[in-house]
Every structure is written in structure tokens, then in C-alpha cells.
Amino acid sequence: MNTTNSASGGWQNNVKRQTVKLGYWTFAWLVSMAVATFGPKSLWGSDGMITVLAIGVNLLIGVGMIYANKNHLKSLDELQQKIHLEAMGLTLGVGLVVGLAYSNLDIANIIASDAEISHLVILMGLTYLGAVIFGTRKYR
């Protein structure tokens, strides 16, 4: 158990350290995503090899971010883990159900614009954030 009184200072420092690491990995992933997305249009033109390289770097940094997220979750106490697990489950469900419905609306030409993955990412981010806030208040 991570929350013993005698080790609570060390536990809190570990949570802080893992949170900072996750922040760095997330920032690096965000920057690499921006480079991979906007680079072909504004930095290097239509050179497919550079684009593939940028996407590969983004993918590798993304794997590092996933690993950092896993370590961050492992550093949390049981209640925080429960809150995040419930938030992740809800986010997965919302993303899957709403994402597929959104795609079907696009395929059936019911919506005027194309279904964009960015809309789904925003929905999932807001769902996760809301679920963590709600879960934290629920177990307070």
C-alpha cells in the first residue's frame, strides 16, 4: 500500500516526480504532434520521407508518454487509482459509442462536414476531466 503514514512524504514526492515526468512526456508528444501535423504544410513541403520520420518520432514519444502515464497511475494511492480507472472507463465508453455514431452520421451524409478525429479527442479529454473532477468530489 502506497499510503503508509511513515512513508507518506516519500510517497508524495514520488507522485510529484511521476506527475512532472508525465507532464514532460505529454508536452514532448504535443510538440511532436504539432511538428508532424503542420510540418508538411509549413516547414518541409511535400517530402514524404521527412513526414514519415516526424510521424515515427511522434509515435515513439507517444509510447513514452503512455509508459509515463502508467507509472504515474501506479504512484497514486488506491482511491486516486479508482477515480482515474472509473474516469478512463467512462472515457473509453463515451469515445467508442459517440465516435462510432459520429462516424455513421458522416458516412450517411447526415452531417454537413466530415467527422474529424480532433472532435472526438476533445470530447474524450473533456469527458476524462469531468469524470476525474466528479469522482474526486464523490469520494471526498
C-alpha positions in Angstrom: 0.0 0.0 0.0 1.4 3.4 -1.0 -0.2 5.5 1.8 1.5 4.4 5.0 2.0 7.3 7.4 5.7 6.7 7.9 6.4 6.9 4.2 3.8 9.5 3.2 6.4 12.1 2.4 8.3 9.7 0.1 5.0 8.6 -1.5 4.0 12.2 -2.1 7.4 13.0 -3.6 7.1 10.0 -5.9 3.6 11.2 -7.0 5.0 14.6 -7.7 8.0 13.2 -9.6 5.8 10.9 -11.7 3.4 13.8 -12.4 6.3 16.0 -13.6 7.6 13.2 -15.8 4.2 12.7 -17.3 3.9 16.5 -17.9 7.3 16.5 -19.8 6.3 13.5 -21.9 2.9 14.9 -22.7 4.5 18.3 -23.7 7.0 16.5 -25.9 4.2 14.4 -27.5 2.2 17.6 -28.1 5.1 19.4 -29.7 6.0 16.3 -31.9 2.3 16.1 -32.9 2.3 19.7 -34.0 5.5 19.2 -36.0 4.1 16.0 -37.6 0.8 17.8 -38.4 2.0 21.2 -39.6 5.5 20.4 -40.8 4.5 19.2 -44.3 2.5 22.4 -44.8 4.8 25.0 -43.4 8.3 23.5 -42.8 9.4 21.0 -45.3 6.8 20.8 -48.0 5.8 17.6 -49.7 8.8 15.5 -48.7 7.1 12.3 -47.7 10.2 10.8 -46.0 10.5 13.7 -43.5 6.8 13.4 -42.8 7.1 9.7 -42.1 10.1 10.3 -39.9 8.2 13.1 -38.0 5.2 10.7 -37.5 7.5 7.9 -36.4 9.2 10.2 -33.8 5.7 11.3 -32.6 4.7 7.6 -32.3 7.8 6.8 -30.2 7.3 9.8 -28.0 3.7 8.7 -27.6 4.8 5.3 -26.4 7.0 7.1 -23.8 4.0 9.2 -22.8 1.9 6.0 -22.3 4.6 4.5 -20.2 4.9 7.7 -18.1 1.1 7.7 -17.6 1.2 4.1 -16.4 4.0 4.9 -13.9 2.0 8.0 -12.8 -1.1 5.9 -12.1 1.0 3.3 -10.2 2.3 6.1 -8.0 -1.2 7.1 -6.9 -3.0 5.8 -3.8 -5.8 3.3 -4.2 -8.6 5.9 -4.1 -6.9 8.1 -6.7 -6.4 5.0 -8.9 -10.0 4.1 -8.5 -11.1 7.6 -9.5 -8.8 7.5 -12.6 -9.8 4.0 -13.5 -13.5 4.9 -13.4 -12.8 8.1 -15.5 -10.9 6.1 -18.0 -13.6 3.5 -18.3 -16.2 6.2 -18.9 -14.0 8.0 -21.4 -13.4 4.8 -23.4 -17.2 4.1 -23.5 -18.1 7.6 -24.5 -15.3 7.7 -27.1 -16.3 4.4 -28.6 -20.1 5.0 -28.6 -20.1 8.6 -29.6 -17.2 8.2 -32.0 -18.9 5.4 -34.0 -22.2 7.2 -34.0 -20.4 10.4 -35.3 -18.7 8.3 -38.0 -22.0 6.8 -39.0 -23.6 10.2 -39.3 -20.7 11.3 -41.6 -21.0 8.1 -43.7 -24.7 8.6 -44.1 -24.2 12.2 -45.1 -26.4 13.4 -42.3 -23.9 15.9 -41.0 -22.6 18.6 -43.4 -18.9 18.3 -42.6 -16.6 15.4 -42.3 -16.2 13.6 -39.0 -12.9 14.8 -37.6 -10.8 12.9 -35.1 -10.0 16.1 -33.3 -13.6 16.5 -32.3 -13.5 13.0 -30.7 -10.2 13.8 -28.9 -11.7 17.0 -27.5 -14.8 15.1 -26.3 -12.7 12.4 -24.7 -10.4 14.9 -23.0 -13.4 16.8 -21.6 -15.1 13.5 -20.5 -12.0 12.4 -18.6 -11.5 15.8 -17.0 -15.1 15.9 -15.9 -15.1 12.3 -14.6 -12.0 12.9 -12.5 -13.5 16.1 -11.0 -16.8 14.3 -10.3 -15.0 11.2 -8.9 -12.8 13.4 -6.7 -15.9 15.2 -5.3 -17.8 11.9 -5.0 -15.2 10.3 -2.7 -14.3 13.4 -0.7 
